């Protein structure tokens, strides 16, 4: 179910309407005594602090020397953009931490000969090379239950995509689900592939970038490169339930951050560049970096940024971020 469009800056930042209301009431009182502000609102300090708890937890509201300080809208936006960037970094760190916790899986120098399988001890799983990956995945799907979760940073370039599409289509036709996250550039580099996957029923979202290939089946299997990254083989097959659950949690964190592509429902693979541009600008990315991340030309980036600034009536990129949040574009 699509989320309702935010109608204010605070709701655009993920706060409920009740927090927006109290923020509007106290924002102009920033710097005054907490007791004075509470009295002006016909409340007690404890009651006011309870209402402000979500803002206190994020640092938008602070009590220093008995005075209440509230960030301006621009300061609040900058603070939350920094929090979002930190969370993205934490997700990446979790993945690296998981890799470090599985020494054998991250031993890049250990490469079996094609067709060989080495047991992982004490991890339930194995590392293998060679064989037919499509057949391996099809067999795993047939032997298991649950939905499929994919991180697909670059696999749309491989020649076996047609065979994989049939596997996905058959699974969805049987009543199971497939969810996949692609990098934004796939919308430009492989629109036909994404459209075909959407047409067979796969749910697709996109992120500026992805940390590794990964494929999860239900709660029982996870397949990823050895070491984690973008290599086709050797590959790690993990059956250890706790590790599969940890990788699933990572996927869900990325899925929550990823953006849907509504145009895929109409048989197109057309990104909402405005949203992605604003997200990149909010992190302080420069034009060259944005062009590489989104898979578009530097000239296109500069033209789109200029168009967004004009549309928002903003003179600077920071002002554009504040106004975009106010309108619910972020």
Secondary structure, 3 states (H helix, E strand, C coil): CCCCCCCCHHHHCCCCHHHHHHHHHHHHHCCEEHHHHHHHCCCCHHHHHHHCHHHHHHCCEEEECCEEEECCHHHHHHHHHHHHHHHHHHHHHHHHHHHHCCCCCCCCCCCCCCCCEEECCCCCEEEECCCCHHHHHHHHHHHCCCCEEEEECCHHHCCCHHHHHHHHHHHHHCCCCEEEEEECCHHHHCHHHHHHHHHCCCEEEEECCCCCCEEEECCCEEEEECCCCCCCCCEEEECCHHHHHHHHHHHHHHHHHCEECHHHHHCCCCCCHHHHHHHHHHCCCCHHHHHHHHCCCHHHHHHHHHHHHHHHCCCCHHHHHHHHHHHCCC
